[in-house]
Amino acid sequence: MYGLLVLNFIIPFVMIFVGYILKKHPVKDMTSGNGYNTPTSRKSQEHWDYAQSIAPNIFIGTGKTLGLVEIILCIALFLLNIPAQSVVFVGVIVGIIFLILGFYKTETGITSKFASKKI
């Protein structure tokens, strides 16, 4: 039953993996549909290039932090004798929050860099 706890590490693994892929193979073409592709990143080629440069590091860092949080969470809930299904549920919720945080940090980074250029 505790094998289910492996599910908690899917989101951090994917975040780190995608971050490394984007870092090793940055996408130059906005029309390809690949890379960090959001409306903010597609505003201009300059926005796109900046988004492709910061997104991998943000997602790798957030994924590593999430992995450590998941380990601590699993150990703490295991020591408190919480059922494995509940631990997985809490882990997935925490994972989704960190995933949203990764997008938020990237979007905030893009908008803050280009906000000063509007003035």
QUIZI-V605986 format. One record per residue. RES is the residue in one letter. SS is DSSP state (H for helix, E for strand, C for the rest). PHI is phi in radians with two decimals (* if undefined). PSI is psi as a letter, one per 40 degrees, with the letter a starting at -180 (none if undefined). Layout:
RES:SS:PHI:PSI  RES:SS:PHI:PSI
This chain:
M:C:*:d  Y:H:-1.31:e  G:H:-1.12:d  L:H:-1.11:d  L:H:-1.10:d  V:H:-1.06:d  L:H:-1.06:d  N:H:-1.14:e  F:H:-1.75:e  I:H:-1.20:d  I:H:-1.12:d  P:H:-1.09:d  F:H:-1.08:d  V:H:-1.14:d  M:H:-1.07:d  I:H:-1.17:d  F:H:-1.07:d  V:H:-1.12:d  G:H:-1.03:d  Y:H:-1.17:d  I:H:-1.09:d  L:H:-1.15:d  K:H:-1.28:d  K:H:-1.34:d  H:C:-2.28:g  P:C:-1.13:i  V:C:-1.59:h  K:C:-1.64:d  D:C:-1.68:h  M:H:-1.15:d  T:H:-1.47:e  S:H:-1.28:d  G:C:1.44:e  N:C:-1.83:i  G:C:1.47:a  Y:C:-1.40:g  N:C:-2.05:g  T:C:-2.28:i  P:C:-0.99:d  T:C:-1.15:d  S:C:-1.27:d  R:C:-1.64:e  K:C:-1.10:d  S:C:-2.75:i  Q:H:-1.13:d  E:H:-1.15:d  H:H:-1.04:d  W:H:-1.06:d  D:H:-1.10:d  Y:H:-1.16:d  A:H:-1.07:d  Q:H:-1.21:d  S:H:-1.49:d  I:H:-1.69:d  A:H:-1.03:d  P:H:-1.03:d  N:H:-1.15:d  I:H:-1.14:d  F:H:-1.25:d  I:H:-1.15:d  G:H:-1.10:d  T:H:-1.16:d  G:H:-1.12:d  K:H:-1.15:d  T:H:-1.08:d  L:H:-1.08:d  G:H:-1.03:d  L:H:-1.15:d  V:H:-1.08:d  E:H:-1.13:d  I:H:-1.09:d  I:H:-1.08:d  L:H:-1.09:d  C:H:-1.10:d  I:H:-1.13:d  A:H:-1.10:d  L:H:-1.23:d  F:H:-1.16:d  L:H:-1.17:d  L:C:-1.56:e  N:C:1.00:f  I:C:-1.42:h  P:C:-1.03:i  A:H:-1.03:d  Q:H:-1.07:d  S:H:-1.19:d  V:H:-1.11:d  V:H:-1.13:d  F:H:-1.05:d  V:H:-1.11:d  G:H:-1.10:d  V:H:-1.16:d  I:H:-1.07:d  V:H:-1.09:d  G:H:-1.08:d  I:H:-1.14:d  I:H:-1.08:d  F:H:-1.17:d  L:H:-1.11:d  I:H:-1.10:d  L:H:-1.06:d  G:H:-1.07:d  F:H:-1.16:d  Y:H:-1.07:d  K:H:-1.10:d  T:H:-1.19:d  E:H:-1.09:d  T:H:-1.11:d  G:H:-1.10:d  I:H:-1.16:d  T:H:-1.17:d  S:H:-1.23:d  K:H:-1.16:d  F:H:-1.65:e  A:H:-1.20:d  S:C:-1.24:d  K:C:-1.40:e  K:C:-1.32:d  I:C:-1.32:none
